[in-house]
Each structure stands twice: as structure tokens, then as C-alpha cells.
Amino acid sequence: MKDLLHPISLVVAALGFLCLLRDIPARRRDPATTALAAVFLLSGLSFLFSITPMWNYLDRVLGTVNLSVPLAQSCVIALIACQQVVLTYWGSPPDIARRRARAWLGAGLAVIAGLLVLFALLTPSAPRPIDFTLYYAHDNMYAAYLTLYVTAYTIGEVLLARACWRLARSSKRTSVRVGLRVVALGATITLGYSAVRIGNVIAGAFDTSLAGWENFAWTCGDVGAMLTLIGWLVPTITDQAQSVQCRFKQHLSYYRLRRLWLAFYSEAPEIRLPIDRGDPAPRRRFRSIGFKLYRRAVEIRDGRFVIRQYLEAGVRERSEAHHSARGLSGEELNAAVTADQILAGIAARKTGERPHPDWLTDFADAGPETSQLMDDIDALLAVARHVPRQRARTPHPERASA
């Protein structure tokens, strides 16, 4: 059962670590993110060390029989401490969180040191990657080793479940609430592993065996660990999904604004903002879709300013009457009228015919400036939907700047 479930758990831990690795550079000053990444890394190592082929490999290379036991279980104790560090930083002020985090890490190191000392006092005779606990259950030194490990493991999982349920009730983010509850559920399931290991210690004292419960122990341990890892990932995956959705919307908006931008650029190419080709910083920034979208919106606004002096009241009145007859109203009507005004203004600028000052008007969608960039983008997109595609090929601004 161990060699069946551990590889699955290892894959889950590795995927989670790679997912978090993407956010570490941007959050390198956030101890909680670093500790959470350590949880996935340590979890993956604990599963890796316990798989039979890796167990045998380490025995052969390091020359110490069954060394995978303290290596894997030291990783487990370390990740339990790191989980408490994550919760400490999530639920406490920074100064208090730092003190508590140091205490948790210190406690974890003390337990690991105790495990290593007790393991060194064992006298392992042969590799036991499958039934190590059952084989050594009657050894008094291993009973002490297992008691220390199971006690620290159980306390850590109980405290983890309690803290997650408490933080879940106070969190305002749905993804965090769901994730913490899944972590709490996983921690609760792992207590089945703890119960069997405690039973191994008691059974050893009475010269009996719990061999029939080994599959149950490994199932509880692996399933609980996988649920815990998945729970920790829920907020991160949600944030990254929202980020991907935002970038997709930005790409789509950038593409859909092209026809409106081309309408202005074909008559007023001076709206294209220059890019310093000799400075690598602006060039790197220009590759960002967010920057390119912002730049396109600014150029369109500049184009509107250029043709504003060519807007005739008669064009607006006729357009309003036409689109109102088509059933448009409200903001959609204003967007359609604005598109007609833009096309008429561009045509007037080409001929150089300015309307009489008494006949000047403003854009139909003119109103108070929006404070959010995407609100401004949405307003421009509404106008762009009513602008026909340009058939003429116009140099692309990004290529011209390359």
C-alpha cells in the first residue's frame, strides 16, 4: 500500500511546490509563502525517501541501513512546524508571528535532533522498507523513537486542524475558507495513522502485532496528507486562475480595441507613443500585456482629443435618431453615437473642414473620468464594437518600435 500511495502523494507535493515556486520571487519578503513552499518540498521529500527503490538506493549509497526512516520522518516534523509558521503569519501580527514562528521551528529542530539520536542507538540488521515498524516494534529503543515521533506528529496535526477551523471562520475570502477546511479535514484523517502507530508501541509492550492495520495506517497517512496539500493549494490556485483570467481579458481587450485604434492611427499617426529602444527597462515593460493595453487606451484617448475639434452637433443628432430607431438606449446608444462621431470627425480632419464653433459638440459618451483602468477600457470597447474593421494595412505600432 505504501508504494502505491506514496508516488501519488509525491506527484501532488511536486505539483504544489512548482505552483508555489512561481509566486516566491514576487513574495520573497512574505515568510508565510516561503514556509508554505517548504511544506510542499518537505512533504515531497518525505514521500520520496519512503518509496522502496529510493529506500534501497540510500541504503546502498550512504552505507547506513534504513536511513530513510529518520530522513523521511524528519521531513514530516519539519513540515508540521512550517505549517504552524504559515498559520502563525496568517493569523497574528508580524511581530508576534515572528516570535511564534521561531518557537515552532525551534521545537521542530529539537524533535528532529531527538529522533536522530534515538535512531543512532538502534542496531538495524537488514533493510526493512516495507515492514520497518512491525520489525522493530519490540525494540525498546525504537519504541522510544516511535513514541517521540508519533507524539510530535499527533500534537502537530491536532493543533493544525484546530487552527485551520478557527481561521476558516474568521477569513473573508471564500478560497481561503475552503482551503483551510480541507486542510483541517486532511489533518483529522491523518490521526488514523497516529492511532495505528500508537497501537504499535502498545502492542510491542504486550508482544503482539498490528500487522493487519498497516494498510489502514498508510491509507490514512497518505490520503490525509494529500488532502492537506490540496487544501493549502486552493487559495494559490484560485489567485493564479484569477490572474490568468485577467491576462486573458487584457489580451482580448487589446485585440478588440485594434479597430478603434486603427481608425485614429490611419489619420493621426502621431498618437503612437514612442518607446526608448536603447533602454532595456521600457522594452521589457512593453512586453507586458497590461502595459500594452494601457498604452493603447492612452493612444485612443489622444486620438479622441485630436478629432474633438471636428465634432459637429448635426452628426450627433442624426446618429442619435438613427440608433434610437434601432432600439438602442443608454450607454449602448452613447457608444454607437460616439463611434459615428469618431468616423465623421476623422473624415472631416482629412478634408480640413472644421465645423462652425456654434455647431461644435462633445462625444456622446463624455462623462466623468473613471478611476479604474478596466472601466475605461470597457467604455472604449463599447465604442469599438460599433467601428467597422479597417481594410487598409497599417503598420503595427509594436513592430514599428522594434
C-alpha positions as CSV (number, residue, x, y, z in Angstrom):
1,M,0.0,0.0,0.0
2,K,2.9,2.4,0.8
3,D,4.5,2.0,-2.6
4,L,1.1,2.5,-4.2
5,L,0.1,5.7,-2.4
6,H,3.4,7.4,-1.9
7,P,4.2,8.1,-5.6
8,I,0.7,9.7,-6.0
9,S,1.3,11.8,-2.9
10,L,4.8,12.7,-4.3
11,V,3.3,13.9,-7.5
12,V,0.7,16.1,-5.6
13,A,3.5,17.6,-3.5
14,A,5.7,18.2,-6.5
15,L,3.0,19.9,-8.5
16,G,2.1,22.1,-5.5
17,F,5.7,23.1,-5.0
18,L,6.1,24.1,-8.6
19,C,2.8,26.0,-8.5
20,L,4.1,28.0,-5.4
21,L,7.5,28.4,-6.9
22,R,6.1,30.8,-9.4
23,D,5.0,33.2,-6.7
24,I,8.1,33.1,-4.5
25,P,10.1,35.7,-6.4
26,A,7.2,38.2,-6.1
27,R,6.6,37.4,-2.5
28,R,10.1,36.8,-1.3
29,R,9.6,39.0,1.7
30,D,6.5,37.0,2.8
31,P,7.6,34.4,5.3
32,A,4.2,32.6,5.0
33,T,4.7,31.9,1.3
34,T,8.2,30.7,1.8
35,A,7.1,28.4,4.7
36,L,4.2,27.1,2.6
37,A,6.6,26.2,-0.3
38,A,8.8,24.4,2.3
39,V,5.8,22.4,3.3
40,F,5.3,21.0,-0.2
41,L,9.1,20.5,-0.7
42,L,9.5,18.6,2.6
43,S,6.3,16.6,2.0
44,G,7.6,15.5,-1.4
45,L,10.9,14.5,0.1
46,S,9.3,12.5,2.9
47,F,7.3,10.5,0.3
48,L,10.4,10.1,-1.9
49,F,12.6,8.8,0.9
50,S,9.9,6.2,1.8
51,I,9.5,4.6,-1.6
52,T,11.2,1.2,-1.7
53,P,13.5,1.8,-4.6
54,M,14.8,5.1,-3.1
55,W,15.0,3.4,0.3
56,N,17.3,0.7,-1.1
57,Y,19.3,3.3,-3.1
58,L,20.0,5.4,0.0
59,D,21.0,2.3,2.0
60,R,23.5,1.3,-0.7
61,V,24.9,4.8,-1.3
62,L,25.1,6.1,2.3
63,G,26.1,2.8,3.8
64,T,23.6,3.0,6.7
65,V,20.7,0.6,6.8
66,N,17.1,2.1,6.9
67,L,18.4,5.7,7.0
68,S,15.3,6.6,5.0
69,V,13.3,6.3,8.3
70,P,14.8,9.3,10.1
71,L,15.2,11.3,6.9
72,A,11.5,10.9,5.9
73,Q,10.2,11.4,9.4
74,S,12.5,14.4,10.0
75,C,10.9,16.0,6.9
76,V,7.5,15.3,8.3
77,I,8.3,17.0,11.6
78,A,9.9,19.9,9.7
79,L,6.8,20.4,7.5
80,I,4.5,20.2,10.6
81,A,6.5,23.1,12.1
82,C,6.3,25.0,8.7
83,Q,2.6,24.6,8.6
84,Q,2.3,26.2,12.0
85,V,4.5,29.0,10.8
86,V,2.1,29.6,7.9
87,L,-0.9,29.8,10.2
88,T,1.0,32.0,12.6
89,Y,1.8,34.6,10.0
90,W,-1.8,34.4,8.6
91,G,-3.5,34.8,12.0
92,S,-1.1,37.0,14.1
93,P,0.5,40.5,13.8
94,P,4.0,40.4,12.3
95,D,6.0,40.9,15.5
96,I,4.1,38.2,17.4
97,A,4.2,35.9,14.3
98,R,8.0,36.1,14.2
99,R,8.4,35.1,17.8
100,R,5.9,32.2,17.5
101,A,7.5,31.1,14.2
102,R,10.9,30.9,15.8
103,A,9.4,28.9,18.6
104,W,7.7,26.4,16.3
105,L,10.9,26.0,14.2
106,G,13.0,25.5,17.3
107,A,10.6,22.9,18.6
108,G,10.7,21.1,15.3
109,L,14.5,21.1,15.3
110,A,14.6,19.7,18.9
111,V,12.3,16.8,17.9
112,I,14.4,16.1,14.8
113,A,17.6,16.0,16.9
114,G,15.9,13.6,19.3
115,L,14.9,11.3,16.5
116,L,18.4,11.2,15.0
117,V,19.9,10.4,18.4
118,L,17.4,7.6,19.1
119,F,17.8,6.2,15.6
120,A,21.6,6.2,16.1
121,L,21.1,4.0,19.1
122,L,19.2,1.4,17.1
123,T,21.0,-1.7,15.8
124,P,19.4,-2.2,12.4
125,S,20.5,-5.5,10.8
126,A,18.8,-5.5,7.4
127,P,16.9,-3.1,5.1
128,R,13.2,-3.2,6.0
129,P,11.5,-0.8,3.5
130,I,8.1,-2.5,3.8
131,D,7.6,-3.6,7.5
132,F,10.2,-1.5,9.4
133,T,7.8,-0.5,12.2
134,L,6.5,-4.1,12.7
135,Y,10.0,-5.5,12.6
136,Y,11.3,-3.1,15.3
137,A,8.1,-2.8,17.3
138,H,9.5,-5.0,20.1
139,D,12.7,-2.9,20.4
140,N,12.7,-0.7,23.5
141,M,14.8,2.0,21.8
142,Y,12.6,2.0,18.7
143,A,9.6,2.2,21.0
144,A,11.1,5.4,22.4
145,Y,11.8,6.7,18.9
146,L,8.3,5.9,17.7
147,T,6.7,7.4,20.8
148,L,8.6,10.7,20.3
149,Y,7.7,10.8,16.6
150,V,4.0,9.9,17.0
151,T,3.6,12.3,19.9
152,A,5.0,15.3,17.9
153,Y,3.1,14.2,14.8
154,T,-0.2,13.9,16.6
155,I,0.1,17.1,18.5
156,G,1.1,18.9,15.3
157,E,-1.9,17.5,13.4
158,V,-4.4,18.2,16.2
159,L,-3.2,21.8,16.5
160,L,-3.2,22.2,12.7
161,A,-6.9,21.0,12.5
162,R,-8.0,23.3,15.3
163,A,-6.2,26.4,14.0
164,C,-7.5,25.8,10.4
165,W,-11.1,25.6,11.6
166,R,-10.6,28.7,13.7
167,L,-9.0,30.8,10.9
168,A,-11.6,29.5,8.4
169,R,-14.4,31.0,10.4
170,S,-12.8,34.4,10.5
171,S,-11.5,34.6,6.9
172,K,-13.3,36.8,4.5
173,R,-12.0,35.1,1.3
174,T,-14.0,32.1,0.2
175,S,-11.0,30.3,-1.3
176,V,-9.1,30.6,2.0
177,R,-12.1,29.3,4.0
178,V,-12.5,26.3,1.7
179,G,-8.8,25.6,1.6
180,L,-8.4,25.8,5.4
181,R,-11.3,23.4,5.9
182,V,-9.8,20.9,3.5
183,V,-6.5,21.2,5.4
184,A,-8.4,20.6,8.7
185,L,-10.1,17.5,7.2
186,G,-6.8,16.1,6.0
187,A,-5.2,16.6,9.3
188,T,-8.0,14.9,11.0
189,I,-7.8,11.9,8.7
190,T,-4.0,11.5,9.4
191,L,-4.9,10.8,13.1
192,G,-5.8,7.3,11.9
193,Y,-2.1,6.8,11.1
194,S,-1.2,8.2,14.5
195,A,-3.6,5.8,16.2
196,V,-2.1,2.7,14.5
197,R,1.4,3.8,15.3
198,I,0.5,4.4,19.0
199,G,-1.1,0.9,18.8
200,N,2.2,-0.4,17.5
201,V,4.0,0.8,20.6
202,I,1.4,-0.6,22.9
203,A,1.3,-3.9,21.0
204,G,5.0,-4.2,21.2
205,A,4.9,-4.0,25.0
206,F,2.5,-6.9,25.1
207,D,4.4,-9.0,22.5
208,T,1.5,-8.7,19.9
209,S,1.3,-7.2,16.5
210,L,-0.9,-4.9,14.5
211,A,0.2,-6.2,11.1
212,G,-3.4,-6.2,9.8
213,W,-3.7,-2.5,10.4
214,E,-0.7,-1.4,8.3
215,N,-2.7,-0.7,5.1
216,F,-5.2,1.4,7.1
217,A,-2.3,3.4,8.6
218,W,-0.7,4.2,5.3
219,T,-4.1,5.0,3.7
220,C,-4.9,7.5,6.5
221,G,-1.5,9.0,6.3
222,D,-1.3,9.4,2.5
223,V,-4.9,10.4,2.0
224,G,-4.8,12.9,4.8
225,A,-1.5,14.3,3.6
226,M,-2.9,14.7,0.0
227,L,-6.0,16.5,1.3
228,T,-3.8,18.8,3.4
229,L,-1.6,19.7,0.4
230,I,-4.6,20.2,-1.8
231,G,-6.2,22.5,0.9
232,W,-3.1,24.6,1.1
233,L,-3.2,25.0,-2.7
234,V,-6.8,26.1,-3.0
235,P,-6.1,29.9,-2.3
236,T,-3.0,29.8,-4.5
237,I,-4.7,28.1,-7.4
238,T,-7.7,30.5,-7.1
239,D,-5.4,33.5,-7.2
240,Q,-3.5,32.2,-10.2
241,A,-6.7,31.3,-12.0
242,Q,-7.9,34.9,-11.5
243,S,-4.6,36.2,-12.7
244,V,-4.8,34.1,-15.9
245,Q,-8.4,35.2,-16.4
246,C,-7.3,38.8,-16.0
247,R,-4.5,38.4,-18.5
248,F,-6.8,36.7,-21.0
249,K,-9.3,39.5,-20.7
250,Q,-6.4,42.0,-21.3
251,H,-5.3,40.2,-24.4
252,L,-8.8,40.0,-25.7
253,S,-9.4,43.7,-24.9
254,Y,-6.1,44.7,-26.6
255,Y,-7.2,42.8,-29.8
256,R,-10.7,44.2,-29.8
257,L,-9.5,47.8,-29.4
258,R,-7.4,47.4,-32.5
259,R,-10.1,48.5,-35.0
260,L,-10.8,51.7,-32.9
261,W,-7.1,52.4,-32.6
262,L,-6.5,51.9,-36.4
263,A,-9.3,54.4,-37.1
264,F,-7.3,57.1,-35.3
265,Y,-3.8,55.9,-36.3
266,S,-4.7,55.9,-40.0
267,E,-5.4,59.7,-39.9
268,A,-3.2,60.8,-36.9
269,P,-0.2,58.5,-36.6
270,E,1.3,61.0,-34.2
271,I,-0.8,59.4,-31.4
272,R,1.6,56.5,-31.2
273,L,3.7,56.9,-28.1
274,P,7.4,56.4,-28.5
275,I,9.4,53.6,-26.9
276,D,13.0,54.2,-25.9
277,R,14.7,51.4,-27.9
278,G,18.0,51.9,-26.3
279,D,16.8,51.4,-22.7
280,P,16.0,47.7,-21.9
281,A,13.7,48.6,-19.0
282,P,11.0,50.2,-21.1
283,R,11.3,47.4,-23.7
284,R,10.8,44.7,-21.0
285,R,7.8,46.6,-19.7
286,F,6.3,47.0,-23.2
287,R,6.2,43.2,-23.5
288,S,3.7,43.1,-20.7
289,I,0.1,42.9,-22.0
290,G,-1.0,45.1,-19.1
291,F,1.3,47.9,-20.3
292,K,0.5,47.4,-23.9
293,L,-3.2,47.6,-23.2
294,Y,-2.7,50.8,-21.1
295,R,-0.7,52.3,-23.9
296,R,-3.3,51.5,-26.5
297,A,-6.0,53.1,-24.3
298,V,-3.9,56.3,-23.9
299,E,-3.3,56.5,-27.6
300,I,-7.0,56.1,-28.3
301,R,-7.8,58.9,-25.8
302,D,-5.2,61.1,-27.5
303,G,-6.9,60.3,-30.9
304,R,-10.2,61.4,-29.4
305,F,-8.6,64.7,-28.3
306,V,-7.2,65.2,-31.8
307,I,-10.5,65.0,-33.6
308,R,-12.6,66.6,-30.8
309,Q,-12.5,69.9,-32.6
310,Y,-14.1,68.3,-35.7
311,L,-17.3,67.1,-33.9
312,E,-20.4,68.6,-35.4
313,A,-23.7,68.7,-33.5
314,G,-25.7,67.7,-36.6
315,V,-23.8,64.4,-36.9
316,R,-24.5,63.6,-33.3
317,E,-28.2,64.4,-33.6
318,R,-28.7,62.3,-36.8
319,S,-26.8,59.4,-35.2
320,E,-28.9,59.5,-32.1
321,A,-32.0,59.5,-34.1
322,H,-30.8,56.6,-36.2
323,H,-29.6,54.4,-33.4
324,S,-32.6,55.2,-31.2
325,A,-34.9,54.0,-34.1
326,R,-32.9,50.7,-34.0
327,G,-33.8,50.3,-30.3
328,L,-30.5,51.3,-28.7
329,S,-30.6,53.3,-25.5
330,G,-28.5,54.3,-22.5
331,E,-24.7,53.6,-22.6
332,E,-25.0,51.4,-25.7
333,L,-26.7,54.3,-27.6
334,N,-23.9,56.7,-26.4
335,A,-21.3,54.2,-27.6
336,A,-22.8,53.8,-31.0
337,V,-23.2,57.6,-31.5
338,T,-19.6,58.1,-30.3
339,A,-18.4,55.7,-32.9
340,D,-20.2,57.6,-35.7
341,Q,-18.8,60.9,-34.3
342,I,-15.3,59.5,-34.4
343,L,-15.6,58.3,-38.1
344,A,-17.2,61.6,-39.1
345,G,-14.5,63.6,-37.2
346,I,-11.7,61.6,-38.9
347,A,-13.3,62.2,-42.3
348,A,-13.6,66.0,-41.5
349,R,-10.0,66.2,-40.4
350,K,-8.9,64.6,-43.7
351,T,-10.6,67.3,-45.7
352,G,-9.6,70.0,-43.2
353,E,-13.2,71.2,-42.8
354,R,-13.9,72.3,-39.2
355,P,-17.5,73.0,-38.1
356,H,-18.5,76.4,-37.0
357,P,-17.9,77.0,-33.3
358,D,-21.6,77.2,-32.7
359,W,-22.1,73.7,-34.1
360,L,-19.3,72.0,-32.1
361,T,-20.4,69.4,-29.6
362,D,-18.8,66.7,-27.3
363,F,-18.6,63.0,-27.6
364,A,-21.9,61.3,-26.7
365,D,-20.2,59.1,-24.1
366,A,-18.3,62.0,-22.5
367,G,-18.7,61.9,-18.7
368,P,-16.7,61.9,-15.5
369,E,-13.3,60.2,-15.7
370,T,-13.2,56.6,-14.4
371,S,-10.8,55.8,-11.6
372,Q,-10.3,52.2,-12.7
373,L,-8.3,51.3,-15.9
374,M,-10.6,48.4,-16.8
375,D,-13.7,50.7,-16.5
376,D,-12.1,53.0,-19.0
377,I,-11.2,50.0,-21.2
378,D,-14.8,48.8,-21.1
379,A,-16.0,52.2,-22.2
380,L,-13.6,52.1,-25.2
381,L,-14.6,48.6,-26.1
382,A,-18.2,49.6,-26.2
383,V,-17.3,52.2,-28.8
384,A,-15.0,49.8,-30.7
385,R,-17.9,47.4,-31.2
386,H,-19.6,49.9,-33.5
387,V,-16.5,50.8,-35.5
388,P,-16.1,48.8,-38.8
389,R,-12.9,46.9,-39.5
390,Q,-10.2,48.8,-41.4
391,R,-9.4,47.1,-44.7
392,A,-6.2,49.1,-45.3
393,R,-3.0,47.6,-43.9
394,T,-1.5,49.9,-41.4
395,P,2.0,49.5,-39.8
396,H,1.7,47.8,-36.4
397,P,3.0,50.2,-33.6
398,E,4.9,47.4,-31.8
399,R,6.7,46.4,-35.0
400,A,7.5,49.9,-35.8
401,S,9.1,50.3,-32.3
402,A,11.1,47.1,-32.6
